[in-house]
Amino acid sequence: MSEATVEQLEDIQAMFVQCAHGMTTTDSTVTLQGQAHSTLFFADRPQRVVGHMHTKNFVRDWGEGENNFAEHPPNSELSFLEEGDTVPEEVTIVIRDPQLTEDTLTYRVEVLDGTLPDKAGPCTLFIDPFGRPLSPVSAAGIHRRDRRRDRR
């Protein structure tokens, strides 16, 4: 499959996944270190599309299209392992302004739920579809529903 265009990804309401060997954080940033060079995307019914795009193209296209991430920053679920953990922890964040180097990918972030550690090991960032923060199909929306169920 050739790389999908922004318009195709908007049409299928694709969610995105980025993986890295580790991460560091500040009060306002998350830096993925040793990230995979591809950003995965997938969509559920009716299309059930799965694919990947080069992360540099994902960053390049951040502000492209009608419901772009520059205008509507996506909510994301960051799952990570801290040293000694066997069960991943999760933090819900809004991500903005991606900055890619050869070895790192840094986002400016706003924490919506949870606590970011200063440093963590393997991590995965689940990014909501274009223009769909906290929708029922979003990673952050599903996590939010699960937290509500736990409170009952």
N, C-alpha and C positions, 0 to 999 in steps of 0.2 A: 504494500500500500504506500502510495506517495504521501508526503507530509500534508496534513489537513490545513486548510486555510482558516483564518479567523472567522469568516462568515459561516463555514461549515461547522465549526465548533460551537458557534452561537446557536445555529439551527438545531443541533442535537443536544444542547444544554450539557456540554461535556464538563465533567469534574476532572481535576488535574492532581497528579501525585508526584512529589519530588522526594527522593531518598538521599541520605548522606551518611557518611561514617561517623560524624559527630557534629556538635554545634557549640557555639558560645553566644552569650547574650549580654546586652547592656539594658538599661532602663527603657530604651526606645528601639533597640535593634535585635534581630536574630541573624546570626551568620551560620549558614550551613557549610561545613568543611568536608572536603572530599566527596562532593555531591556527584551523583550520576550525571553524565552528560546529556541524558534524555529525560524529558518530562513526559510521564505517561498521561494519557487521557482515556476516559471511558464514559459511556452513556448507557443508561438502562432503556427499557422499552420506550417506544416501539423499535428504535434502530439497533440497540445493543452493539454499539460501536466501541472498539478498543484499538488504541494505537499509541504512538509516541512521536514526539517532535524534539528536535535539538533544543536544549535549554536556552541557548543563546537566541534562538528564534522566538521562544516563549517570552523572554525578556524584551526582545526587539518589538514584538507585537503587543506589549502591555497596554499601550494607548490606542490601538487600532480597533476599528469596528464601532458599531452603534452602542453596545453596552459594555464598553471597554473597562478594564480594571483601573486605569488611571482616573476615570471619572467616578467609577463605582468600585472602590477597593473591596476585594473579596474577604469574606470571613474564611478562616482556615482552622483546621484542627492539627496541632503539632503533637505528635506522639514520639516519645523518646525514652531511652533507658539511661538512668543515672548509674554511676559505678556501684556494683553490687546488686542492682535491681534485677529481678527476673520477670517482672510484670511492667509493661510500659506505662508511663504516666502521660497525661494529656493536658494541653492548655488550648483554649479557644482564643484566637487572635484575629485582628484585622491586619492584613499585610499591604504595604505600600512601597513604591519606589525601589524596585529590585535593582541591585548593582552586582554585576557578574564579573568575576576575574577568572583566571584559568583554574584556580583551586577553591574559590569560595563564591557563595551566593548570599548576599545580605539584603534583608528586608527591613524597612522601618516598620515597627509594629505598635499596636495598641492591644493590651491584654483585656479580653472580655470575661474570661473565667479561668481560674487556676493561677499557678505561680510558675514563672520561668526560672529554671536554675541558671547559675552563672555558666555552667558547662555541663554537657551531657554526651553520652556515647551515641550509638546508632539512633537515627531519627528519621521520621517520615512526616512530610507536610501534605495534608489533604486540602486542596483548594476548591472552594465552591465554584459553580458555573458562573459565567458572565452574567452580571446583573441580577443574580439570584441569591443574595445573602440570606441565610437562615430560612430558606425555603424547605419544604418537607423533604426534598431530595438532597439537600446539601449535607455535607459532613458535619458542619457545626449545628445545623438544624436537628439532625438525628441525635447528636450528642446531647443537645438541649432537651429533646424529648425524653431520652433515657434518664437524665438527671431528674426531670419532673416525676417520672415513674418511680424512681428510687425514693422520693419524698413522701409518697402515699403510704 
